[in-house]
Amino acid sequence: MEKYLSRCLSSVLDHKWDEDVEVIVVNDGSTDSSLQIAMEYQEQYPSIVTIINKENGNYGSTINAALPVVKGKYVRILDADDWYDKKEFELFLDGLKNIDCDLVLTHYTRNHISGEKKTIFFPVKEYNKNYDFSIITSEIIMMKLRMHTMTYKTEILRKADYKQTEGIFYTDTEWMFYPLFFVSTIRFVNANIYQYFLGREGQSVSKTVVDKNVDHLLQIAEKKLLYYYSLDKDKLSVDRKTYFFKSFTFELSNIYVQCLFFLSDSEFDPHALKKLEQIIIEKDETLYHSLLKFKLHRFPIIYLWRRYYKRLPDCIVKAMLIIWHMVKRLGIVNN
């Protein structure tokens, strides 16, 4: 991350509110000059920047290393290749002093390496007021919920004993899952802070990397399902049950699309998908059958998979891919 780290750290430092911020940099066994760059910032801001230098353990291990030393009332994540809008972050920090809420949500912008930008807004009627948990059962809110949007009260993460899965990709989705069982109050702030950088080579969300690591998506989904169905459902509110049912439906539908639509036959492991399906049907038949309603460009891909336990023929997949790219160009679907 040596190419991007200075941009990242500069965006969260040198504010008029610096005394109210702590920046924890986790160097995850980097072999480039990232540690040296971080140390230069620590020398400049010794009371603000803390460096944790550790062996490589993948994304989740960096979060697990940082959370125990957090001192602030609130905490949020910033990946090293991303950055915050400096002005928006200053305004956010100013307002955060007068907020007492379990989860604060803000907008973010997707910045592609090509120069294309798209800001994702939370469309709520009123900002800067506390809502109860039911607000995020709205699909229009839930579909925009990402790690980039979330600022947790630190005590919520400690109450949840939150630990991210280590050694695999895509565990940032756990950030928007496990702690939410402990969240009661939610506030939307009209600030576009997080600047999400897309398109660099080797990025975990690139198609090539995702295709190679679909099993990581399956592992995370399986872990979430087993955790959720181990809970005493009588102690969960209707709103929480609604949110997690919708969340599972959305996440699992995406996994089916990745497995049945984007992977090649050589990359696709039908046994892994069948294993996940077995867990779903054992734990929740309603969820299992609700997934049959999902269609991709009018193709009932999950229904066809379960009927024949085969992927669609290549000619159909190629035709659907053409349609997929066309509607993306027209802005009808997101990446």
C-alpha positions as CSV (number, residue, x, y, z in Angstrom):
1,M,0.0,0.0,0.0
2,E,3.0,2.3,-0.2
3,K,1.5,4.0,-3.2
4,Y,-1.7,5.0,-1.3
5,L,-0.8,5.2,2.4
6,S,0.2,8.9,2.4
7,R,-3.1,9.9,0.7
8,C,-5.0,7.8,3.3
9,L,-3.2,9.2,6.4
10,S,-3.1,12.8,5.3
11,S,-6.9,12.7,4.9
12,V,-7.4,11.9,8.6
13,L,-4.7,14.2,10.1
14,D,-3.9,17.9,10.3
15,H,-7.4,18.9,11.2
16,K,-8.4,21.5,13.8
17,W,-9.9,18.6,15.7
18,D,-6.8,16.5,15.8
19,E,-6.8,16.4,19.6
20,D,-10.1,14.4,19.4
21,V,-8.8,11.8,17.0
22,E,-6.7,8.7,17.3
23,V,-5.3,7.0,14.2
24,I,-4.3,3.4,14.6
25,V,-2.2,2.1,11.7
26,V,-1.9,-1.7,11.6
27,N,1.1,-2.8,9.4
28,D,0.1,-6.3,8.4
29,G,3.5,-7.7,7.6
30,S,4.1,-5.4,4.6
31,T,7.3,-5.9,2.6
32,D,7.3,-2.5,0.9
33,S,7.9,0.9,2.5
34,S,4.4,1.2,4.2
35,L,5.8,0.9,7.7
36,Q,8.4,3.6,7.1
37,I,5.7,5.9,5.7
38,A,3.5,5.3,8.8
39,M,6.4,6.0,11.1
40,E,7.0,9.3,9.5
41,Y,3.4,10.3,10.3
42,Q,3.8,9.0,13.8
43,E,6.9,11.3,14.3
44,Q,4.8,14.2,13.1
45,Y,1.8,13.3,15.2
46,P,3.1,11.4,18.1
47,S,0.1,11.9,20.4
48,I,-2.4,10.8,17.7
49,V,-0.8,8.0,15.6
50,T,-0.3,4.6,17.0
51,I,1.4,1.9,15.0
52,I,0.8,-1.8,15.4
53,N,3.5,-3.8,13.6
54,K,2.6,-7.5,13.1
55,E,3.1,-10.5,10.9
56,N,0.8,-10.9,8.0
57,G,-2.6,-12.3,9.0
58,N,-4.9,-10.9,6.3
59,Y,-7.7,-8.2,6.7
60,G,-9.6,-9.5,9.7
61,S,-6.4,-9.8,11.8
62,T,-5.7,-6.1,11.4
63,I,-9.1,-5.2,12.9
64,N,-8.6,-7.6,15.7
65,A,-5.2,-6.1,16.5
66,A,-6.5,-2.5,16.5
67,L,-9.8,-2.8,18.5
68,P,-8.4,-3.7,21.9
69,V,-6.3,-0.5,22.0
70,V,-9.0,1.9,20.8
71,K,-9.6,4.7,23.3
72,G,-12.2,6.8,21.5
73,K,-16.0,6.8,22.0
74,Y,-16.5,5.9,18.4
75,V,-14.5,3.9,15.9
76,R,-14.6,3.4,12.1
77,I,-12.4,1.6,9.6
78,L,-10.3,3.2,6.7
79,D,-8.6,0.9,4.3
80,A,-5.1,2.0,3.3
81,D,-5.9,2.5,-0.4
82,D,-9.0,4.6,0.4
83,W,-9.3,8.0,2.0
84,Y,-11.7,10.4,3.7
85,D,-12.9,13.7,2.3
86,K,-11.0,16.0,4.6
87,K,-13.6,18.8,4.8
88,E,-16.5,16.4,5.3
89,F,-14.6,14.5,8.0
90,E,-13.9,17.7,9.9
91,L,-17.6,18.6,9.9
92,F,-18.4,15.1,10.9
93,L,-16.0,15.2,13.9
94,D,-17.5,18.5,15.0
95,G,-21.0,17.0,15.0
96,L,-19.9,13.7,16.6
97,K,-19.1,15.4,19.8
98,N,-22.8,16.0,20.4
99,I,-24.0,12.6,19.3
100,D,-24.8,9.7,21.6
101,C,-25.8,6.8,19.4
102,D,-24.9,3.1,18.9
103,L,-24.3,3.4,15.1
104,V,-23.8,6.5,12.9
105,L,-24.2,6.1,9.2
106,T,-22.8,8.4,6.5
107,H,-22.6,8.5,2.7
108,Y,-19.6,7.4,0.6
109,T,-18.2,7.8,-2.9
110,R,-17.0,5.1,-5.2
111,N,-13.9,6.4,-7.0
112,H,-12.8,4.3,-10.0
113,I,-9.2,4.5,-11.1
114,S,-10.6,5.6,-14.5
115,G,-11.9,8.8,-12.9
116,E,-15.5,7.8,-12.8
117,K,-17.2,8.7,-9.5
118,K,-20.5,7.7,-7.9
119,T,-21.8,8.8,-4.5
120,I,-24.0,6.5,-2.6
121,F,-26.5,8.4,-0.4
122,F,-28.8,7.3,2.4
123,P,-32.2,8.6,1.4
124,V,-33.8,9.4,4.8
125,K,-36.4,12.1,5.5
126,E,-34.5,13.6,8.4
127,Y,-30.8,13.5,9.3
128,N,-29.2,14.1,12.7
129,K,-31.9,12.4,14.7
130,N,-31.8,9.0,16.5
131,Y,-33.9,6.2,14.9
132,D,-34.5,2.8,16.4
133,F,-33.3,-0.4,14.7
134,S,-36.3,-0.7,12.5
135,I,-35.0,2.0,10.1
136,I,-32.5,-0.4,8.6
137,T,-35.1,-3.1,7.8
138,S,-35.9,-0.8,4.9
139,E,-34.4,-2.5,1.8
140,I,-33.4,0.8,0.3
141,I,-31.3,1.5,3.4
142,M,-30.1,-2.0,3.8
143,M,-28.8,-2.3,0.2
144,K,-26.6,0.8,0.8
145,L,-25.2,-0.4,4.1
146,R,-21.4,-1.0,3.8
147,M,-18.3,-0.9,6.0
148,H,-17.6,2.5,4.5
149,T,-20.7,4.0,5.9
150,M,-20.5,2.8,9.5
151,T,-19.2,4.4,12.7
152,Y,-19.8,2.3,15.8
153,K,-19.8,3.3,19.4
154,T,-16.8,1.5,20.7
155,E,-18.7,0.0,23.6
156,I,-21.0,-1.8,21.2
157,L,-18.1,-3.6,19.6
158,R,-16.8,-4.5,23.1
159,K,-20.2,-5.7,24.2
160,A,-20.4,-7.9,21.1
161,D,-16.8,-9.1,21.8
162,Y,-16.4,-8.5,18.1
163,K,-13.7,-10.4,16.3
164,Q,-13.3,-10.6,12.6
165,T,-12.5,-13.8,10.8
166,E,-8.8,-14.0,10.0
167,G,-6.9,-15.5,7.0
168,I,-9.6,-14.9,4.3
169,F,-11.0,-12.1,2.2
170,Y,-14.3,-10.3,2.4
171,T,-14.6,-10.3,6.2
172,D,-15.5,-6.6,6.1
173,T,-19.1,-7.9,5.6
174,E,-18.9,-9.2,9.2
175,W,-18.6,-5.5,10.3
176,M,-22.2,-5.0,9.2
177,F,-23.5,-8.2,10.8
178,Y,-22.3,-9.3,14.3
179,P,-22.3,-5.9,16.0
180,L,-25.8,-5.1,14.8
181,F,-27.2,-7.6,17.2
182,F,-26.2,-5.1,19.9
183,V,-27.3,-1.9,18.2
184,S,-30.4,-0.1,19.4
185,T,-30.1,3.5,18.2
186,I,-29.0,4.6,14.7
187,R,-28.4,8.1,13.3
188,F,-27.8,9.3,9.7
189,V,-25.5,12.2,9.2
190,N,-25.5,14.1,5.9
191,A,-21.8,13.8,5.3
192,N,-19.9,12.1,2.4
193,I,-16.8,11.0,4.2
194,Y,-15.5,7.7,2.9
195,Q,-13.8,7.7,-0.6
196,Y,-13.7,4.1,-1.8
197,F,-11.0,3.5,-4.4
198,L,-11.8,0.9,-7.1
199,G,-10.0,-0.6,-10.1
200,R,-6.5,-1.1,-8.9
201,E,-4.7,-4.4,-9.9
202,G,-5.0,-7.2,-7.4
203,Q,-7.9,-5.6,-5.4
204,S,-9.9,-8.1,-3.4
205,V,-13.1,-6.9,-5.1
206,S,-11.8,-7.3,-8.6
207,K,-13.4,-10.1,-10.7
208,T,-10.2,-12.1,-11.0
209,V,-9.6,-12.2,-7.2
210,V,-13.3,-12.8,-6.3
211,D,-13.4,-15.7,-8.8
212,K,-10.4,-17.3,-7.1
213,N,-11.8,-16.8,-3.6
214,V,-15.5,-17.6,-3.9
215,D,-14.9,-20.3,-1.2
216,H,-14.2,-17.4,1.2
217,L,-17.7,-16.0,0.5
218,L,-19.2,-19.4,1.2
219,Q,-17.2,-19.7,4.5
220,I,-18.3,-16.3,5.8
221,A,-22.0,-17.0,4.8
222,E,-21.9,-20.4,6.6
223,K,-20.4,-18.9,9.7
224,K,-23.0,-16.2,9.8
225,L,-25.8,-18.6,9.3
226,L,-24.6,-20.9,12.1
227,Y,-24.2,-18.0,14.5
228,Y,-27.6,-16.6,13.8
229,Y,-29.4,-19.9,14.2
230,S,-27.6,-20.7,17.4
231,L,-29.3,-17.7,19.0
232,D,-32.5,-17.8,21.1
233,K,-34.9,-16.3,18.6
234,D,-37.4,-15.5,21.3
235,K,-35.0,-12.8,22.6
236,L,-34.7,-11.2,19.1
237,S,-37.1,-8.4,18.2
238,V,-39.2,-8.7,15.1
239,D,-37.1,-5.9,13.5
240,R,-33.9,-7.8,14.0
241,K,-35.4,-11.0,12.6
242,T,-36.6,-9.0,9.6
243,Y,-33.2,-7.4,9.0
244,F,-31.2,-10.6,9.2
245,F,-33.6,-12.6,7.0
246,K,-33.4,-9.9,4.3
247,S,-29.7,-9.6,4.8
248,F,-29.2,-13.4,4.3
249,T,-31.5,-13.3,1.3
250,F,-29.4,-10.6,-0.3
251,E,-26.0,-12.1,0.5
252,L,-26.9,-15.6,-0.5
253,S,-28.5,-14.4,-3.8
254,N,-25.2,-12.7,-4.6
255,I,-23.3,-16.0,-3.9
256,Y,-25.6,-17.9,-6.2
257,V,-24.9,-15.3,-8.9
258,Q,-21.2,-15.5,-8.4
259,C,-21.2,-19.3,-8.5
260,L,-23.7,-20.0,-11.2
261,F,-23.2,-16.9,-13.5
262,F,-19.6,-15.5,-13.2
263,L,-17.4,-18.6,-12.5
264,S,-16.2,-20.9,-15.2
265,D,-16.9,-24.6,-14.9
266,S,-13.3,-25.2,-13.7
267,E,-13.6,-22.6,-10.9
268,F,-17.1,-23.7,-9.7
269,D,-17.3,-26.2,-6.9
270,P,-20.9,-27.6,-6.8
271,H,-20.2,-29.5,-3.6
272,A,-19.4,-26.3,-1.7
273,L,-22.6,-24.7,-2.8
274,K,-24.6,-27.9,-2.0
275,K,-23.0,-27.9,1.5
276,L,-24.1,-24.3,2.1
277,E,-27.6,-25.2,0.8
278,Q,-27.8,-28.1,3.2
279,I,-27.1,-25.8,6.2
280,I,-29.8,-23.3,4.9
281,I,-32.5,-26.0,4.6
282,E,-31.6,-27.5,7.9
283,K,-31.8,-24.2,9.7
284,D,-34.5,-22.3,7.9
285,E,-36.8,-23.8,5.2
286,T,-38.5,-20.5,4.7
287,L,-35.2,-18.8,3.8
288,Y,-34.3,-21.8,1.6
289,H,-37.5,-21.6,-0.4
290,S,-37.6,-17.8,-0.5
291,L,-34.4,-17.8,-2.5
292,L,-36.3,-19.5,-5.4
293,K,-38.0,-16.2,-6.1
294,F,-34.7,-14.6,-7.1
295,K,-34.2,-14.0,-10.8
296,L,-31.3,-12.6,-12.8
297,H,-32.4,-10.9,-16.0
298,R,-35.6,-12.9,-15.7
299,F,-33.7,-16.2,-15.4
300,P,-34.6,-18.2,-12.3
301,I,-31.0,-19.3,-11.9
302,I,-31.5,-20.7,-8.3
303,Y,-34.6,-22.6,-9.4
304,L,-32.8,-24.1,-12.4
305,W,-29.8,-25.0,-10.3
306,R,-31.8,-26.9,-7.7
307,R,-33.8,-28.7,-10.3
308,Y,-30.8,-30.0,-12.3
309,Y,-27.8,-29.3,-10.1
310,K,-26.0,-27.9,-13.1
311,R,-24.9,-24.5,-14.2
312,L,-26.6,-22.9,-17.2
313,P,-25.1,-23.8,-20.6
314,D,-22.2,-21.5,-21.6
315,C,-24.2,-20.1,-24.5
316,I,-26.9,-18.8,-22.2
317,V,-24.4,-17.5,-19.6
318,K,-22.5,-15.6,-22.4
319,A,-25.8,-14.1,-23.6
320,M,-26.7,-13.0,-20.1
321,L,-23.2,-11.5,-19.7
322,I,-23.8,-9.4,-22.7
323,I,-27.1,-8.2,-21.3
324,W,-25.3,-7.6,-17.9
325,H,-22.7,-5.4,-19.4
326,M,-25.3,-3.4,-21.4
327,V,-27.4,-2.6,-18.4
328,K,-24.3,-1.7,-16.4
329,R,-23.4,0.8,-19.1
330,L,-26.9,2.3,-18.9
331,G,-26.5,2.6,-15.2
332,I,-29.4,0.2,-14.4
333,V,-27.4,-2.0,-12.0
334,N,-24.4,-1.3,-9.7
335,N,-21.0,-3.2,-9.9
